[in-house]
Amino acid sequence: MKVFKVDKRQQKMIEAFFKEELSNDQNAPMFLYAAGILVFVSMILLLVPFRAWEEDGSYLAVMGYFIFAGGLGINTAKYKSRNVNNTNQYVTFSSIMRYLPVEPFQLIIFRIRKNIKPCVICMSISLVFRCLISYAAYGKLSVWDIVLPVAGMVIIPVFNGF
């Protein structure tokens, strides 16, 4: 089906649109800083191996994944809506982009593309350090040390980009 195919021409058009839109948006750097702080705090929580959370309670690990998803959600928010002329009226980009010759599904693909790179980088860091710390502290790896970073740091935040 043609709808689920990535159209490179439309993706370039969306990229140019957001480059122009976000250069005029005064809140875009604030989104980036807030997301960076939340991701940094969550990465500290998520470097701890699963066996350590098992002994003390896993609610902090789950909270770390929620903080991570929230941080990336804030970063993705700059691709969802925009404050118009510093008023309290927010306009969604999908309503603005209906005038461009772009399919709505291409905007979703664009958001996923923008969201997946930081997710994969943070997941790789967390996965490597979790496995190293788990092996050094406990002498073996848990399956959850691999499954939780992949599910909590890639799958859930990427679908948050919709």
C-alpha positions in Angstrom: 0.0 0.0 0.0 1.4 3.4 -0.9 0.2 5.1 2.3 2.8 3.3 4.5 5.7 4.1 2.2 8.2 6.8 3.0 8.1 9.5 0.4 11.5 11.2 0.3 10.2 14.3 -1.5 7.5 14.9 1.1 10.0 14.2 3.9 12.3 16.8 2.6 9.4 19.2 2.3 8.4 18.6 6.0 12.1 18.9 7.0 12.3 22.3 5.3 9.0 23.4 6.8 10.1 22.6 10.4 13.6 24.1 9.8 11.9 27.4 9.0 9.2 27.1 11.6 11.5 26.2 14.5 14.0 28.9 13.6 11.2 31.4 14.5 10.0 29.6 17.5 11.4 31.0 20.8 10.3 27.9 22.8 12.2 25.3 20.8 15.5 25.7 22.8 13.5 25.5 26.0 12.0 22.1 24.9 15.5 20.8 24.1 16.9 21.9 27.5 13.9 20.5 29.5 14.1 17.2 27.5 17.8 17.0 28.1 17.5 17.5 31.9 14.7 14.8 32.1 16.7 12.3 29.9 19.8 12.9 32.0 18.0 12.2 35.3 16.3 9.1 33.9 19.6 7.8 32.5 21.1 7.9 36.0 18.2 5.7 37.2 18.4 3.4 34.2 22.1 2.6 34.4 21.4 0.4 37.4 21.0 -3.3 36.6 17.7 -5.1 37.0 18.9 -7.3 39.9 19.6 -4.2 42.0 16.0 -2.9 41.4 14.7 -6.4 42.2 16.1 -6.2 45.8 15.0 -2.7 46.5 11.8 -2.5 44.6 11.3 -1.9 40.9 9.2 1.2 41.2 12.2 3.5 40.7 13.1 1.7 37.4 9.6 2.1 36.1 9.7 5.8 37.2 13.0 6.1 35.2 11.3 4.9 32.1 8.4 7.2 32.6 10.8 10.2 33.0 12.6 9.1 29.9 9.4 8.9 27.9 8.3 12.3 29.2 11.6 13.9 28.3 11.5 12.7 24.8 7.8 13.6 24.6 8.8 17.2 25.5 11.4 17.1 22.8 8.8 15.8 20.3 6.3 18.4 21.4 8.0 21.0 19.2 6.9 18.9 16.2 3.3 18.8 17.4 2.0 22.3 18.2 3.2 25.8 18.3 2.2 28.9 20.2 0.9 31.6 17.8 2.5 35.0 18.3 3.2 34.4 22.0 -0.5 34.2 22.9 -2.1 31.3 24.7 -3.4 29.8 21.5 -1.7 26.7 20.3 -2.0 25.5 16.7 -1.2 22.0 15.8 1.2 21.5 12.9 -1.2 18.9 11.3 -3.7 21.7 10.9 -1.1 24.0 9.4 0.3 21.3 7.2 -3.0 20.4 5.6 -2.3 23.2 3.2 1.0 21.6 2.1 1.0 18.8 -0.4 1.9 16.3 2.3 0.1 13.2 3.5 -0.7 13.1 7.2 1.0 9.8 7.6 4.3 11.3 6.3 4.2 13.7 9.3 3.9 10.8 11.6 6.9 9.1 9.9 8.8 12.4 10.3 8.1 12.5 14.0 9.2 8.9 14.5 12.4 9.6 12.5 13.2 12.6 14.7 12.4 10.6 17.9 14.2 7.3 17.2 17.8 8.5 17.0 18.0 9.8 20.6 16.1 6.7 21.8 18.6 4.3 20.2 21.6 6.3 21.5 20.3 6.3 25.1 19.2 2.7 24.8 22.7 1.7 23.7 24.4 3.5 26.5 22.0 2.1 29.1 22.2 -1.4 27.7 26.1 -1.5 27.6 26.4 0.0 31.1 23.7 -2.2 32.6 25.2 -5.3 31.2 28.7 -4.3 32.4 27.6 -3.4 35.9 25.4 -6.5 36.2 28.2 -8.8 35.1 30.7 -7.1 37.4 28.4 -7.0 40.4 26.5 -10.3 40.1 28.6 -12.4 37.8 25.8 -13.0 35.3 23.3 -11.1 33.1 19.6 -11.0 33.4 17.3 -11.2 30.4 15.5 -8.2 31.8 18.7 -6.1 31.5 18.3 -6.4 27.8 14.5 -6.5 27.4 13.7 -3.5 29.6 16.0 -1.0 27.9 14.8 -2.0 24.4 11.1 -1.9 25.3 11.3 1.1 27.7 13.7 3.3 25.8 12.9 2.6 22.1 9.5 1.1 21.6 7.4 3.1 24.1 9.0 6.6 23.4 8.8 6.1 19.6 5.1 5.4 19.8 4.9 8.5 22.1 5.8 10.5 19.0 2.4 10.1 17.4 
